[in-house]
Amino acid sequence: MNIPHDTYIEKLNTMATARQLPDAGIMSEAGVLQFATNGYLADISGMYGAGESKPLESIAFKGPNGKTVAYSAANEVLVLYYNKDMFDKAGVAYPPATADNAWTWDEFVAAAKKLTLDSNGRTPNDADFNPNAIRQYGAMVENLTWQLEVWALSNGGGFYNANGTQVTIDQAASVEAIQKVADLYLKDRVAPLSTGLTDDGIQRSIIAGTVAMATGGTWNVGTCLAQARDKEGLNYGIAVLPYMKQKVTICTGGPNVVFAQSKHPQEAMEWLKWYSKEENNWGLIETGIWMPTLEKWYTDEAFTRRWVSTPTSRPMRTTRRRW
């Protein structure tokens, strides 16, 4: 059943009230906690048995009782993309690909200043730099609301408390983090103005050739970057996010659920396990749109090599945060 994104929760609420929910489905991320609290989602903690490779804990969705009620269909995280040619020309070292060596926020801003150029080739470090005539920006941090949360978390804050019962976006650490992102444009003069209304930041920055490094989801490899590399010669790299106080990223992906109204919960879980198998989604994985969900793809070298050796994939390690 195909339900438009904007009416997804409304449609599922109507079906839940009428007790017409299906056995299983892809839940809207924004509605998981609400549905779990209302008792609409089944506990799927036992979906994987002893000895089986389970999905990463970072893509598990927990209900109020701490039980797992969903796993993301794919492991999707935020990373930092960069234009290698721009870095080489400026003589700036590439951003690190491992969390152990991740740049601090100040190091990130310092590199962005060296990579930002006005029409005369001057940088914000030069006294006669013209911020009204920038032809190349050093960085762009995607400011879609849900992506901004990673910086609040990194700075010791967040949008909500641990159990989702309190909004914390107005806490000092959260406000400070969002201000730092805004200051890339307002104060540091290293980023373009971005309204954060459309999910096309990588197309508007790295692929457009106007920005040296930009944050975005790993799915961009498959949706646009690999094609730009193969057809337009884009020489890009992938790095971990810089950090403010803590090294984190955010996992995202449509959560697969079994609805509590199902009369066949065991069969529904078996269906989800089959549906989620990497071999059944290999086309999405090898093109770089999805990353695998099961732990074995990150811990077993044979599986890891198979995944990262696909034409569009690139080896990368990222910090993980349970979400």
Secondary structure, 3 states (H helix, E strand, C coil): CCCCHHHHHHHHHHHHHCCCCCCEEECCHHHHHHHHHCCCECCCCCCCCCCCCCECHHHEEECCCCCEEEEECCCEEEEEEEEHHHHHHHCCCCCCCCHHHCCEHHHHHHHHHHHCEECCCCCCCCCCCCCCCEEEECCECCCCHHHHHHHHHHCCCCCECCCCCCECCCCHHHHHHHHHHHHHHHCCCCCCCCCCCCCCHHHHCCCCCCECEEEEECCHHHHHHHHHHHHHCCCEEEECCCECCCCCCCEECCEEEEECCCCCHHHHHHHHHHHHCHHHCHHHHHCCCCCCCECHHHHCHHHHHHHHCCCCCCCCCCCCCCC
